[in-house]
Amino acid sequence: MRVDLFDFDLPDERIALRPAEPRDSARLLVVRPQDGPALVDAQVRDLAHLLRPGDALVVNDTRVIPARLKGVRVRGEAVARIEATLHKREGQDRWRAFVRPAKKLQVGERIRFGQADESAACLLGALDAEVLEKGEEGEVLLGFAFAGAALDEAIARVGEMPLPPYIASKRAQDAHDSADYQTLFANEPGAVAAPTAGLHYTPGLVAALEARGVAIVKVTLHVGAGTFLPVKADDTKDHRMHAEYGVVSAEAARALNAARAAGGRIVCTGTTTLRILESVTDEAGLVHAKACETSIFITPGYRFRAADLLLTNFHLPRSTLFMLVSAFSGLDAMRGAYAHAIASGYRFYSYGDACLLARAEPGIP
């Protein structure tokens, strides 16, 4: 499909720079493509009343790591500043990363992160890495001087929270972001971007959902920085998705299959849980326990196997995420929903408001 079909105009003031407080006070647009009324304005805290007893609400328990690293490249007497955003772990001591400026790097060169001045006397706070490979779009493979837990500790020491560019370009990061950019369920370190639909949950909302008889099911998808990359191709068939690592445990698979068998719906929190579930669900709609990488790219015409409802934020124009929600609820329905949201003052993107989407096509019962 043509990528320009997924374009729309978004006023700059609609981009949220801070989350709602409390988190579940964010606005919620309910989108029902097949049932009337098609659009209903609500709040996230209404979710317990919008779901049914027996539904299974899937959340992502990934935890964001401080994946933005700043440092210097040293080449003889020449020193250049480098910024890297880690996006996929490749081994105990290796990460793929997007770097700026990539043209200044060569395979075999060393970068010292956490140390602005190579001549500084104290290097205890530094983290060294070697450029092992160079790829497209500024991607490199970095080999670090530490491995395993020692590398994790070093990244935590020198790294910064990787706020999305549409927030980071408008204000400085501060201490609030360390908590604001983690979900209530964050437990498994490895994401370099937050599963932002999960940012809306509070302990009170979770308690209300459980009291309603809604099961909370945790899965893991470590969100990569590729989620921020623009779609540069003119046609969706020419766009390449970056792989992300996810896990659906045996316990989670049993809970989801039991909910479906009993007539409950699978409600995905965010595109991250939807993508990992669609990657491990078979043609008959059975969810399988699995740990795997997924680069699934969902566009209109895709037949959904797992998800019945989707709670998600409002996404960027021409993004793979807007393509996914258009596949889920229909392109015309989503264009109408986004037009309503813009006109009604909804807040967009990672710290913004949310929508609850019903699936437009039957999929697999």
C-alpha positions as a printed Julia matrix, in Angstrom:
365×3 Matrix{Float64}:
   0.0     0.0    0.0
   1.06    3.59  -0.56
   2.58    5.08   2.58
   0.96    8.47   1.93
  -2.43    6.87   2.63
  -1.41    6.9    6.3
  -0.51   10.59   6.41
  -2.42   13.24   8.35
  -1.8    16.74   9.71
  -1.15   17.03  13.43
  -0.89   20.44  15.13
   2.32   20.71  17.11
   0.46   21.65  20.29
  -1.25   18.24  20.33
   2.05   16.5   21.21
   2.12   15.73  24.95
   5.35   16.59  26.76
   4.25   15.24  30.16
   1.92   12.38  31.12
  -1.49   12.95  32.67
  -1.53   13.04  36.47
  -2.79   10.7   37.77
  -2.0     8.42  34.86
  -5.47    6.91  34.54
  -7.02   10.38  34.21
  -5.86   10.44  30.58
  -8.62   10.68  28.0
  -9.76    7.53  26.2
 -11.42    7.48  22.79
 -13.46    4.3   22.3
 -13.56    3.32  18.61
 -16.16    0.75  17.53
 -16.03    0.38  13.72
 -18.89   -2.14  13.59
 -21.04   -1.15  16.57
 -22.66    2.2   17.29
 -21.96    4.76  18.45
 -18.7     4.59  16.51
 -16.79    7.05  18.74
 -17.22    7.54  22.49
 -15.2     9.95  24.66
 -14.17    8.47  28.01
 -11.2     8.27  30.39
  -8.69    5.48  30.92
 -10.06    4.93  34.43
 -13.34    3.84  32.75
 -11.58    0.77  31.33
 -12.88   -1.52  34.09
 -16.44   -0.73  33.03
 -15.68   -1.08  29.32
 -14.27   -4.6   29.65
 -16.22   -7.71  30.62
 -15.71  -10.36  33.3
 -13.67  -13.14  31.72
 -11.68  -10.85  29.43
  -7.88  -11.21  29.51
  -5.95   -7.93  29.53
  -2.4    -8.4   28.2
   0.36   -6.07  29.44
   4.04   -5.79  28.58
   6.38   -6.17  31.56
   9.52   -4.98  29.77
  11.6    -2.36  31.59
  13.26    0.54  29.79
  17.02    0.77  30.23
  18.99    4.06  29.99
  19.91    3.25  26.4
  21.05    6.67  25.17
  24.84    6.93  25.47
  26.99    9.99  24.82
  30.71    9.86  24.3
  33.66   10.53  22.04
  35.34    8.77  19.15
  39.11    8.89  19.36
  41.24    8.74  16.21
  44.8     9.81  16.96
  44.64   13.48  17.89
  41.12   13.88  16.48
  38.18   13.6   18.85
  34.52   13.7   17.76
  31.39   13.61  19.89
  29.15   10.59  19.32
  25.63    9.78  20.52
  24.34    6.19  20.38
  20.91    4.73  21.09
  21.06    1.02  21.83
  18.24   -0.93  20.24
  19.0    -4.67  20.18
  21.29   -6.84  22.27
  23.31   -9.32  20.21
  25.32  -11.03  22.95
  26.79  -10.66  26.4
  29.0    -7.79  25.27
  27.33   -6.59  22.04
  24.52   -4.21  21.15
  23.23   -2.89  17.87
  22.78    0.86  18.06
  21.82    3.87  16.01
  24.6     6.44  16.16
  24.97   10.1   15.26
  26.96   11.13  13.31
  27.49    7.72  11.73
  29.68    8.99   8.89
  32.47    9.79  11.34
  32.81    6.18  12.42
  34.84    3.4   10.87
  34.91   -0.31  11.68
  37.57   -0.97  14.32
  37.38    2.46  15.92
  36.83    2.96  19.64
  34.16    5.05  21.33
  34.42    6.09  24.96
  30.96    6.64  26.44
  30.37    8.61  29.61
  33.6    10.53  29.2
  33.31   13.88  27.45
  37.05   14.54  27.49
  39.52   11.82  26.49
  42.29   13.67  28.32
  40.45   13.66  31.64
  42.44   12.1   34.45
  39.66    9.93  35.85
  38.21    7.29  33.51
  36.32    5.31  36.13
  33.0     6.48  34.73
  33.83    5.54  31.14
  32.49    2.68  29.04
  34.53    1.71  25.99
  33.14    0.11  22.84
  34.55   -0.92  19.46
  32.7    -0.51  16.18
  32.43   -4.07  14.85
  30.06   -3.48  11.9
  28.38   -0.63  10.06
  24.94   -0.97   8.54
  22.32    1.24   6.97
  20.5     4.24   8.47
  23.25    4.92  11.01
  23.14    1.44  12.55
  26.33   -0.08  13.97
  27.25   -3.15  15.98
  29.17   -2.23  19.12
  31.42   -4.58  21.1
  31.81   -3.36  24.7
  34.68   -3.75  27.13
  32.29   -5.3   29.69
  29.87   -8.21  29.38
  26.77   -9.54  31.07
  25.74   -7.95  34.36
  28.87   -5.76  34.4
  27.83   -4.24  31.07
  24.27   -3.71  32.33
  25.63   -1.87  35.37
  27.91    0.28  33.21
  25.06    1.24  30.87
  22.89    2.12  33.88
  25.72    4.31  35.17
  26.52    6.3   32.03
  23.28    6.07  30.01
  20.24    8.33  29.85
  16.55    7.5   29.52
  15.85    7.36  25.75
  12.94    9.78  25.46
  11.32    9.83  22.01
  12.73   12.51  19.68
   9.41   14.38  19.54
   9.73   14.97  23.31
  13.5    15.28  23.61
  13.6    17.94  20.88
  11.13   20.14  22.8
  12.39   20.02  26.38
  15.28   18.78  28.46
  15.06   15.43  30.18
  14.66   15.63  33.96
  14.36   13.45  37.04
  10.61   12.95  36.52
  11.2    11.02  33.29
  12.98    8.17  35.08
   9.65    7.24  36.67
   7.25    8.69  34.09
   8.73    6.63  31.24
   8.32    3.27  33.03
   5.05    1.38  33.25
   3.54    0.01  36.43
   4.42   -3.5   35.2
   8.08   -2.81  34.26
  10.17   -5.74  35.49
  12.26   -7.32  32.72
  15.12   -4.97  31.66
  15.77   -4.72  27.93
  13.55   -2.15  26.24
  14.98    1.05  24.81
  11.53    2.6   24.36
   8.53    2.36  26.66
   5.43    0.32  25.76
   3.55    3.57  26.15
  -0.04    2.3   26.35
   1.02    0.69  29.63
   1.93    4.09  31.08
  -1.76    4.75  31.78
  -2.22    2.07  34.46
  -2.36    2.81  38.18
  -2.67    0.41  41.13
  -6.26    1.58  41.57
  -7.16    0.84  37.96
  -5.57   -2.62  38.13
  -7.51   -3.37  41.32
 -10.76   -2.26  39.65
 -10.06   -4.46  36.62
  -9.36   -7.5   38.78
 -12.48   -6.84  40.85
 -14.41   -6.76  37.57
 -13.14  -10.26  36.77
 -10.61   -9.21  34.14
  -7.41  -11.29  34.19
  -4.08   -9.42  33.91
  -1.67  -11.45  31.76
   1.98  -10.42  31.41
   4.13  -10.95  28.33
   7.45   -9.41  27.34
   8.51   -7.56  24.22
  11.71   -5.53  24.48
  10.82   -2.47  22.41
  13.64   -1.29  20.15
  14.62    2.17  18.97
  13.45    1.15  15.51
   9.99    2.13  16.71
  11.05    5.77  16.24
  12.39    5.33  12.71
  10.36    6.99   9.96
   9.03    4.99   7.04
  11.1     6.3    4.14
   9.71    3.97   1.49
   6.85    5.05  -0.76
   5.17    1.64  -0.5
   4.73   -0.48   2.62
   6.15   -3.55   0.86
   9.55   -1.83   0.7
   9.81   -1.04   4.43
  12.01   -3.23   6.65
  11.09   -3.71  10.31
  13.8    -4.13  12.94
  13.53   -7.35  14.95
  12.62   -7.24  18.65
  12.92   -9.99  21.25
   9.84  -11.22  23.09
   8.67  -13.95  25.45
   5.25  -15.48  26.02
   5.5   -17.84  28.99
   3.66  -21.13  29.32
   1.6   -19.59  32.12
   0.58  -16.64  29.93
  -0.28  -18.88  26.98
  -2.46  -21.1   29.2
  -4.29  -18.1   30.64
  -5.01  -16.59  27.23
  -6.16  -19.85  25.68
  -8.39  -20.54  28.69
  -9.94  -17.05  28.48
 -10.65  -17.5   24.77
 -12.11  -20.99  25.31
 -14.45  -19.61  28.0
 -15.72  -16.87  25.68
 -13.54  -14.05  26.98
 -11.79  -11.53  24.79
  -8.05  -10.91  24.49
  -7.4    -7.22  25.08
  -3.9    -6.09  24.11
  -2.3    -3.17  25.91
  -0.34   -1.49  23.17
   0.98   -2.54  19.8
   3.9    -4.31  21.53
   1.74   -6.98  23.18
  -0.31   -7.32  20.01
   2.77   -7.92  17.86
   4.29  -10.57  20.11
   0.96  -12.37  20.48
   0.31  -12.33  16.75
   3.81  -13.78  16.3
   3.15  -16.8   18.52
  -0.51  -17.55  17.7
  -1.31  -20.2   15.12
  -3.92  -20.22  12.34
  -6.51  -21.74  14.69
  -6.07  -18.92  17.21
  -4.09  -20.96  19.75
  -1.42  -19.0   21.64
   1.88  -20.88  22.05
   4.53  -20.34  24.7
   7.65  -19.12  22.95
  10.73  -16.93  23.22
  11.58  -15.45  19.85
  12.46  -12.44  17.77
   9.7   -10.81  15.78
   9.82   -8.34  12.92
   6.13   -8.68  12.11
   4.82   -5.75  10.03
   1.04   -5.45  10.18
  -0.75   -3.43   7.51
  -4.37   -3.39   6.24
  -5.36   -6.78   4.92
  -3.74   -8.68   7.79
  -5.97  -11.29   9.42
  -5.63  -11.08  13.21
  -5.27  -14.32  15.14
  -5.04  -13.26  18.78
  -6.29   -9.76  19.6
  -9.95   -8.77  19.97
  -9.47   -5.28  21.45
  -6.48   -2.94  21.49
  -5.69   -0.18  23.99
  -3.11    2.09  22.39
  -1.89    5.67  22.25
  -2.25    8.02  19.27
   0.58    7.47  16.81
   2.69    9.41  14.32
   1.57   10.05  10.74
   3.02    7.58   8.21
   4.3     5.35  11.04
   4.19    1.56  11.17
   2.07    1.89  14.33
  -0.61    3.95  12.59
  -0.56    1.34   9.82
  -1.12   -1.36  12.45
  -4.12    0.34  14.06
  -5.53    1.0   10.58
  -5.26   -2.73   9.9
  -7.0    -3.46  13.19
  -9.95   -1.06  13.02
  -9.9     0.03   9.37
  -8.13    2.94   7.71
 -11.27    5.03   7.26
 -12.33    4.45  10.86
  -8.91    5.45  12.19
  -8.68    8.54  10.01
 -12.08    9.57  11.37
 -11.05    8.78  14.95
  -7.83   10.78  14.67
  -9.67   13.74  13.11
 -12.09   13.66  16.06
  -9.2    13.39  18.54
  -7.35   16.36  17.02
 -10.49   18.51  16.91
 -11.39   17.53  20.5
  -8.0    18.33  22.01
  -6.7    14.82  22.67
  -2.98   14.63  23.49
  -0.8    12.54  21.16
   2.19   10.2   21.31
   4.09    8.59  24.18
   2.88   10.78  27.06
  -0.5    11.42  25.46
  -4.03   10.05  25.68
  -5.26    6.64  24.52
  -7.9     4.92  22.42
  -9.63    1.58  22.87
 -10.09   -0.06  19.49
 -12.44   -2.82  18.48
 -11.35   -5.11  15.66
 -13.03   -4.28  12.35
 -12.89   -7.76  10.85
 -13.71  -11.15  12.33
 -10.23  -12.66  12.47
 -10.1   -16.07  14.11
 -12.72  -16.69  16.83
